[in-house]
Amino acid sequence: MGNYDYLIVGAGLFGAVFAHEAALKGKKVKVIEKRDHIAGNIYTREEEGIQVHQYGAHIFHTSEKEIWDYVNQFAEFNRYTNSPVANYKGEIYNLPFNMNTFNKLWGVVTPAEAQAKIDEQRAVLNGKTPENLEEQAISLVGTDIYEKLIKDYTEKQWGKPTTELPAFIIRRLPVRLTYDNNYFNDTYQGIPIGGYTQIVEKMLDHENIDVEINVDFFANKEQYLKEFPKIVFTGMIDEFFDYKLGELEYRSLRFENETLDMENYQGNAVVNYTDADTPYTRIIEHKHFEFGNQEKTIITKEHSKTWEKGDEPYYPVNNDRNNRLYQSYKKLAEAHKNVIFGGRLGHYRYYDMHQVIAAALQCVRSEIK
């Protein structure tokens, strides 16, 4: 172990970028991963000729040319545009909320008509500053869209009433007075042809990098801390410290995969189910990410659930209580001079893929001059 400059715990995107850049600078790196595969939550596997997003839909998007150019070193991206639709009790609406949504809901045709309808409905707040997610949503899109497309979906997603969720969760809710179904405003967007796993494989394919899967860091934590000069830890920051200050909250997911003997199940890669009666939040049809025409199709029903020990943590719950607790853990982390915490779990922050790459690049550049 003494031959290595870094031990990287976790072979997801943050760890892989750090390992790749460190190796290019001549550092010797060991990467360990507790799962039986690399690539973390962006892992894709091929089945029936289809790239299946094993841990939920991942669409790469960014407006930063440096990040787009960086990731394109490792894969060729297609022209996929994220245009999810919402299914509310069999009624279909375009997302993000745009003129197609407003026309279907209210029959309005012009942006002025749509804006007038939104203004009329959000007047129920009487100018009140939104204090929770429900009030924030109504202030942005009015009561009809809130009731049909936000309320039940959000409560399924977070496991709490919208009146108990902080307003900031949807402060940047996309609302457009144009007929544009592109969910993201970013300059660059797409899916890697052949899936995401290849990106991490290529990042880790270097003579200075050794990778081991099925390895639990916590089984030999003290030995690792003693024998490696520097550790990059991308797991849960509270778990690293044995939850000594208390547990941070996370949301987890459960996936139901089905292979269907048909070419096309729902006609779109992502369909959100926004009513309370449907137990899952969305259905992903993986072949549509790459415009597939295979004879069969694979769908995934995604269920949101409260995280419990043993579950995979997907989303930090960044309310006031958890953010304060994270700051306390961050102070403990800063005292560990030989451990670098990174990624969504190490920073206890929701990151999109491009943000993970940017954070990892910044981290490794400041670490290795």
SEMARTI-298742 format. One line per 5 residues: their letters; for each residue x, y, z of C-alpha. Coordinates in Angstrom, 2 decimals, decimal comma, always signed. Layout:
BEGIN
a) X:Y:Z ~ ...
***
This chain:
BEGIN
mgnyd) +0,00:+0,00:+0,00 ~ +2,91:+2,32:+0,62 ~ +3,59:+2,49:-3,12 ~ +0,42:+4,51:-3,75 ~ -0,02:+8,25:-3,52
ylivg) -3,83:+8,05:-3,24 ~ -6,53:+5,63:-2,23 ~ -9,81:+6,56:-3,86 ~ -12,91:+5,15:-2,20 ~ -15,63:+4,83:-4,82
aglfg) -15,34:+4,28:-8,58 ~ -18,08:+6,71:-9,50 ~ -17,64:+9,86:-11,56 ~ -15,91:+12,00:-8,91 ~ -13,45:+9,27:-7,98
avfah) -12,77:+8,36:-11,61 ~ -12,04:+11,95:-12,66 ~ -9,73:+12,45:-9,68 ~ -7,95:+9,15:-10,38 ~ -7,55:+9,93:-14,08
eaalk) -6,15:+13,41:-13,55 ~ -3,85:+12,28:-10,72 ~ -2,52:+9,44:-12,87 ~ -1,79:+11,85:-15,73 ~ +0,30:+13,87:-13,27
gkkvk) +2,36:+10,80:-12,43 ~ +0,61:+9,82:-9,21 ~ +0,06:+6,16:-8,34 ~ -3,59:+5,55:-7,47 ~ -5,60:+2,67:-6,04
viekr) -9,39:+2,73:-6,49 ~ -11,68:+0,53:-4,42 ~ -15,40:+0,09:-5,01 ~ -17,90:-1,74:-2,80 ~ -20,24:-2,62:-5,68
dhiag) -19,48:-5,34:-8,22 ~ -18,96:-2,78:-10,98 ~ -17,39:+0,61:-11,60 ~ -19,14:+3,85:-12,69 ~ -21,30:+4,36:-9,59
niytr) -24,82:+5,56:-10,27 ~ -24,11:+6,34:-13,93 ~ -23,48:+2,64:-14,58 ~ -25,15:+1,32:-17,72 ~ -25,31:-2,29:-18,87
eeegi) -26,35:-3,77:-22,21 ~ -29,39:-6,01:-22,37 ~ -31,35:-6,97:-25,52 ~ -29,04:-4,57:-27,36 ~ -30,26:-1,71:-25,15
qvhqy) -28,15:+0,36:-22,75 ~ -30,01:+0,13:-19,44 ~ -29,48:+2,96:-16,93 ~ -29,33:+0,74:-13,86 ~ -29,69:+3,53:-11,29
gahif) -32,18:+5,78:-13,03 ~ -32,16:+8,13:-16,00 ~ -28,96:+10,10:-16,58 ~ -28,92:+12,81:-19,24 ~ -25,70:+14,73:-19,63
htsek) -26,13:+18,49:-19,96 ~ -23,93:+21,52:-19,40 ~ -23,29:+25,04:-20,65 ~ -19,60:+24,82:-19,77 ~ -17,63:+24,09:-22,92
eiwdy) -14,63:+22,92:-20,89 ~ -16,72:+20,21:-19,21 ~ -18,39:+19,20:-22,50 ~ -15,02:+18,90:-24,24 ~ -13,63:+17,00:-21,27
vnqfa) -16,31:+14,31:-21,23 ~ -16,26:+13,99:-25,02 ~ -12,70:+12,64:-24,73 ~ -14,19:+9,43:-23,42 ~ -17,33:+8,89:-25,52
efnry) -19,23:+10,15:-28,53 ~ -22,54:+11,74:-27,55 ~ -25,78:+11,62:-29,51 ~ -28,31:+14,43:-29,94 ~ -30,78:+13,25:-27,28
tnspv) -32,88:+16,09:-25,84 ~ -34,59:+15,58:-22,50 ~ -38,32:+16,12:-23,08 ~ -40,17:+14,21:-20,35 ~ -43,95:+14,05:-20,24
anykg) -46,29:+13,88:-17,26 ~ -49,12:+11,38:-16,96 ~ -51,87:+12,55:-14,58 ~ -54,61:+9,90:-14,45 ~ -54,21:+9,26:-18,18
eiynl) -53,93:+12,93:-19,16 ~ -50,60:+13,69:-20,86 ~ -48,78:+17,00:-20,38 ~ -45,44:+18,27:-21,66 ~ -42,60:+19,07:-19,28
pfnmn) -41,10:+21,47:-18,44 ~ -44,19:+23,65:-18,07 ~ -44,48:+25,50:-21,37 ~ -47,04:+26,69:-23,89 ~ -47,87:+23,10:-24,89
tfnkl) -48,69:+22,37:-21,22 ~ -50,75:+25,53:-20,82 ~ -52,65:+24,94:-24,07 ~ -53,56:+21,38:-23,05 ~ -54,60:+22,49:-19,56
wgvvt) -56,43:+25,74:-20,25 ~ -56,86:+26,02:-24,02 ~ -54,76:+29,19:-24,12 ~ -52,80:+29,90:-27,31 ~ -50,67:+32,97:-26,69
paeaq) -48,05:+33,65:-24,02 ~ -50,10:+36,62:-22,80 ~ -53,15:+34,38:-22,24 ~ -51,02:+31,83:-20,36 ~ -49,42:+34,50:-18,18
akide) -52,82:+35,99:-17,37 ~ -54,09:+32,58:-16,26 ~ -51,04:+31,99:-14,05 ~ -51,35:+35,49:-12,54 ~ -55,04:+34,93:-11,84
qravl) -54,37:+31,65:-10,01 ~ -51,37:+32,71:-7,98 ~ -53,32:+35,68:-6,66 ~ -54,62:+33,30:-3,98 ~ -51,35:+33,95:-2,12
ngktp) -52,24:+37,66:-1,79 ~ -48,61:+38,65:-2,32 ~ -47,36:+36,45:+0,53 ~ -43,69:+35,44:+0,40 ~ -43,67:+31,63:-0,11
enlee) -42,65:+29,78:+3,04 ~ -42,93:+26,19:+1,80 ~ -42,89:+24,22:-1,43 ~ -46,66:+24,40:-1,95 ~ -46,70:+28,19:-1,77
qaisl) -43,58:+28,44:-3,92 ~ -45,12:+26,27:-6,63 ~ -48,37:+28,22:-6,68 ~ -46,43:+31,48:-6,87 ~ -44,67:+30,19:-9,99
vgtdi) -47,38:+28,32:-11,93 ~ -50,72:+28,74:-10,20 ~ -53,05:+26,25:-8,56 ~ -54,03:+23,97:-11,50 ~ -50,51:+22,95:-12,44
yekli) -49,57:+22,62:-8,79 ~ -52,48:+20,26:-8,08 ~ -52,07:+18,09:-11,19 ~ -48,37:+18,05:-11,93 ~ -46,46:+18,99:-8,78
kdyte) -48,18:+18,15:-5,49 ~ -48,56:+14,36:-5,52 ~ -45,40:+13,73:-7,55 ~ -43,31:+15,78:-5,13 ~ -44,84:+14,14:-2,07
kqwgk) -44,06:+10,70:-3,51 ~ -40,53:+11,85:-4,28 ~ -39,74:+13,28:-0,84 ~ -42,10:+11,30:+1,40 ~ -43,45:+14,45:+3,05
pttel) -46,36:+16,86:+2,48 ~ -45,42:+19,79:+0,26 ~ -46,40:+22,12:+3,11 ~ -43,52:+20,65:+5,14 ~ -40,93:+20,89:+2,35
pafii) -38,73:+23,97:+1,92 ~ -39,54:+26,38:-0,88 ~ -36,02:+26,30:-2,35 ~ -36,51:+22,77:-3,73 ~ -38,43:+24,18:-6,71
rrlpv) -37,23:+27,76:-6,70 ~ -35,79:+27,21:-10,18 ~ -38,78:+25,33:-11,58 ~ -38,58:+25,67:-15,38 ~ -41,54:+27,68:-16,67
rltyd) -41,54:+28,79:-20,31 ~ -43,90:+30,93:-22,32 ~ -42,68:+29,23:-25,51 ~ -43,61:+25,97:-27,25 ~ -40,37:+24,32:-26,18
nnyfn) -40,29:+20,85:-24,59 ~ -36,52:+20,82:-23,99 ~ -36,23:+20,39:-20,22 ~ -32,75:+21,87:-19,94 ~ -31,58:+25,32:-21,00
dtyqg) -27,97:+24,18:-21,34 ~ -25,93:+24,65:-24,51 ~ -24,78:+21,03:-24,67 ~ -26,86:+17,92:-24,09 ~ -26,81:+14,26:-25,05
ipigg) -26,35:+10,60:-24,14 ~ -23,07:+8,74:-24,75 ~ -23,54:+6,30:-27,61 ~ -22,99:+2,90:-26,04 ~ -23,72:+4,02:-22,49
ytqiv) -21,94:+5,70:-19,58 ~ -19,87:+2,83:-18,22 ~ -17,29:+3,20:-21,01 ~ -16,52:+6,74:-19,83 ~ -15,38:+5,58:-16,41
ekmld) -13,62:+2,54:-17,91 ~ -11,51:+4,84:-20,08 ~ -10,83:+7,24:-17,21 ~ -9,49:+4,38:-15,10 ~ -7,54:+2,71:-17,91
henid) -4,07:+3,94:-17,00 ~ -0,89:+2,18:-15,91 ~ -0,83:+4,29:-12,71 ~ -4,32:+3,18:-11,64 ~ -5,27:-0,09:-9,97
veinv) -8,96:-0,88:-9,45 ~ -10,60:-3,39:-7,14 ~ -14,35:-4,00:-6,95 ~ -16,33:-5,75:-4,19 ~ -14,15:-4,05:-1,57
dffan) -15,70:-2,49:+1,54 ~ -13,62:+0,44:+2,81 ~ -15,13:+0,15:+6,27 ~ -13,98:-3,45:+6,67 ~ -10,39:-2,14:+6,88
keqyl) -10,87:+1,57:+7,51 ~ -8,16:+2,01:+10,15 ~ -5,62:+0,10:+8,10 ~ -6,34:+2,23:+5,02 ~ -6,04:+5,44:+7,05
kefpk) -2,72:+4,32:+8,45 ~ -1,11:+2,99:+5,28 ~ -2,19:+5,42:+2,53 ~ -0,72:+8,94:+2,54 ~ -3,95:+10,46:+1,10
ivftg) -7,50:+9,15:+0,75 ~ -10,25:+10,51:-1,50 ~ -13,54:+9,44:+0,07 ~ -16,71:+9,70:-2,04 ~ -19,10:+7,87:+0,29
midef) -21,44:+9,22:+2,96 ~ -19,64:+11,72:+5,16 ~ -21,69:+10,79:+8,24 ~ -20,91:+7,09:+7,76 ~ -17,19:+7,89:+7,60
fdykl) -17,47:+9,30:+11,12 ~ -19,64:+6,38:+12,32 ~ -22,67:+8,69:+12,55 ~ -21,18:+10,10:+15,76 ~ -23,06:+13,41:+15,41
geley) -26,26:+11,79:+14,14 ~ -27,54:+10,54:+10,79 ~ -27,99:+12,79:+7,78 ~ -31,18:+12,18:+5,81 ~ -31,17:+10,77:+2,30
rslrf) -33,80:+9,61:-0,15 ~ -33,36:+6,23:-1,76 ~ -34,89:+4,57:-4,82 ~ -36,25:+1,16:-5,70 ~ -36,33:-0,02:-9,30
enetl) -38,60:-2,54:-11,01 ~ -37,21:-3,66:-14,38 ~ -39,29:-5,38:-17,04 ~ -38,34:-6,71:-20,47 ~ -41,35:-6,47:-22,77
dmeny) -41,93:-8,28:-26,05 ~ -42,81:-5,12:-27,96 ~ -40,89:-2,44:-29,81 ~ -42,31:+0,61:-28,05 ~ -44,06:+0,80:-24,68
qgnav) -44,62:+4,50:-23,93 ~ -43,13:+6,46:-26,83 ~ -40,78:+8,50:-24,64 ~ -37,70:+7,86:-22,53 ~ -39,20:+9,35:-19,36
vnytd) -42,82:+9,58:-18,26 ~ -43,57:+11,04:-14,81 ~ -46,67:+9,78:-12,99 ~ -47,95:+12,79:-11,08 ~ -51,02:+11,35:-9,33
adtpy) -51,03:+9,95:-5,80 ~ -52,59:+6,59:-6,74 ~ -49,71:+5,43:-8,94 ~ -47,07:+4,07:-6,53 ~ -44,04:+4,87:-8,69
triie) -42,82:+8,33:-9,68 ~ -41,84:+7,58:-13,25 ~ -41,26:+4,96:-15,93 ~ -38,05:+4,98:-17,94 ~ -37,96:+3,29:-21,35
hkhfe) -34,26:+2,97:-21,93 ~ -34,11:+2,39:-25,69 ~ -35,42:+5,91:-26,39 ~ -32,24:+7,46:-24,96 ~ -30,44:+6,16:-28,05
fgnqe) -33,32:+6,16:-30,55 ~ -33,36:+2,36:-30,53 ~ -35,41:+0,15:-32,84 ~ -34,82:-3,20:-31,15 ~ -37,63:-5,77:-31,29
ktiit) -37,98:-5,74:-27,49 ~ -37,99:-2,93:-24,96 ~ -36,91:-2,58:-21,32 ~ -38,74:-0,35:-18,86 ~ -37,96:+0,63:-15,28
kehsk) -40,54:+1,73:-12,74 ~ -38,88:+4,05:-10,22 ~ -40,10:+4,18:-6,62 ~ -38,88:+6,78:-4,13 ~ -38,37:+5,70:-0,54
twekg) -36,92:+6,79:+2,77 ~ -33,28:+5,78:+3,08 ~ -32,43:+3,19:+5,68 ~ -29,04:+1,68:+6,50 ~ -28,23:-0,84:+3,79
depyy) -30,03:+1,15:+1,06 ~ -28,24:+3,12:-1,61 ~ -28,42:+6,85:-0,77 ~ -29,36:+8,84:-3,88 ~ -30,49:+12,29:-2,78
pvnnd) -29,40:+14,39:+0,20 ~ -32,32:+16,04:+2,00 ~ -30,96:+19,58:+2,25 ~ -33,30:+21,08:+4,81 ~ -32,09:+23,34:+7,64
rnnrl) -31,58:+20,51:+10,12 ~ -29,48:+18,40:+7,74 ~ -27,47:+21,33:+6,44 ~ -26,52:+22,31:+9,98 ~ -25,54:+18,72:+10,76
yqsyk) -23,48:+18,54:+7,57 ~ -21,58:+21,67:+8,57 ~ -20,67:+19,95:+11,84 ~ -19,43:+16,91:+9,94 ~ -17,55:+19,18:+7,55
klaea) -15,60:+20,61:+10,51 ~ -14,63:+17,07:+11,51 ~ -13,61:+16,39:+7,93 ~ -11,38:+19,46:+7,80 ~ -9,45:+18,08:+10,77
hknvi) -8,61:+14,95:+8,75 ~ -5,78:+16,44:+6,70 ~ -5,08:+13,20:+4,84 ~ -8,71:+12,64:+3,73 ~ -10,43:+14,51:+0,89
fggrl) -14,22:+14,28:+0,83 ~ -15,93:+14,60:-2,53 ~ -18,97:+13,85:-4,66 ~ -22,66:+14,00:-3,90 ~ -22,36:+12,01:-0,67
ghyry) -19,05:+13,44:+0,53 ~ -20,27:+17,02:+0,00 ~ -23,89:+16,21:+0,99 ~ -25,13:+18,13:-2,02 ~ -27,18:+17,30:-5,08
ydmhq) -24,86:+17,32:-8,10 ~ -25,65:+16,78:-11,76 ~ -22,97:+14,91:-13,70 ~ -21,34:+18,01:-15,13 ~ -21,14:+19,49:-11,62
viaaa) -19,48:+16,34:-10,30 ~ -16,84:+16,55:-13,04 ~ -16,26:+20,26:-12,38 ~ -15,93:+19,67:-8,63 ~ -13,52:+16,77:-9,14
lqcvr) -11,37:+18,74:-11,57 ~ -11,21:+21,70:-9,20 ~ -10,34:+19,37:-6,32 ~ -7,54:+17,52:-8,09 ~ -6,06:+20,71:-9,55
seik) -5,88:+22,36:-6,14 ~ -4,50:+19,16:-4,61 ~ -1,81:+18,42:-7,20 ~ -0,08:+21,53:-8,47
***
